[in-house]
Amino acid sequence: MAKILAFAGSNSSTSINHKLVKFTASLISEHDIEVLDMTRYPFEMYSEDAEQTHGFSNSLIELKKEFQEAKGLIISVNEHNGNMSAYFKNTMDWLSRLDRKFMADTKLFLMATSNGKRGASTSLELAEKLLSRFGAETVALFSLPSFSEQLGDTSVIKDEELAKAHADALQKFLVSLKS
């Protein structure tokens, strides 16, 4: 049984990406999964001055430890103006200052969703490139367009093709944890 850490790249209390993460986590029974609420990780904007003045916060050190104890990560990144959120990028910047390869030997199921028809696909592509720099091995990708129509507050993805794509990606990720 592998430890999986799951979270959204958003610090919004109403994050649809967090809802997608929780939905995905609810489908996993054979592994130890922890869903993080990123609203509990308020990091100031990274700068060398902030690092030199304040150092690394306890919550950042704890988050890095959580990452390194996990064999797999499920992350759903949000999109702001065609890019990953400043919050997500900032969190990755801080973590990479502690350890450039803080995701080494970690399998990744990377997702994204939005209420638009592209499902935050640009953010998904950018996040995949960024996270590979930190040692993550992206095993599966999934983009859910039109979140409110497809999943919203239900416990099922309505479109059969999207539901199958999500299930297939999740299964591919879970199988990779056995190797």
Stockholm file with secondary structure:
# STOCKHOLM 1.0

chainA/1-179         MAKILAFAGSNSSTSINHKLVKFTASLISEHDIEVLDMTRYPFEMYSEDAEQTHGFSNSLIELKKEFQEAKGLIISVNEHNGNMSAYFKNTMDWLSRLDRKFMADTKLFLMATSNGKRGASTSLELAEKLLSRFGAETVALFSLPSFSEQLGDTSVIKDEELAKAHADALQKFLVSLKS
#=GR chainA/1-179 SS CCEEEEEESCCCTTCHHHHHHHHHHHTCCSSEEEECCGGGCCCCCCCHHHHHHHCCCHHHHHHHHHHHHCSEEEEEECEETTEECHHHHHHHHHHHHHCTTTTTTEEEEEEEECSSTTTTHHHHHHHHHHHHTTTEEEEEEEEECSHHHHTTTSSSCSSHHHHHHHHHHHHHHHHHTTC
#=GC SS_cons         CCEEEEEESCCCTTCHHHHHHHHHHHTCCSSEEEECCGGGCCCCCCCHHHHHHHCCCHHHHHHHHHHHHCSEEEEEECEETTEECHHHHHHHHHHHHHCTTTTTTEEEEEEEECSSTTTTHHHHHHHHHHHHTTTEEEEEEEEECSHHHHTTTSSSCSSHHHHHHHHHHHHHHHHHTTC
//
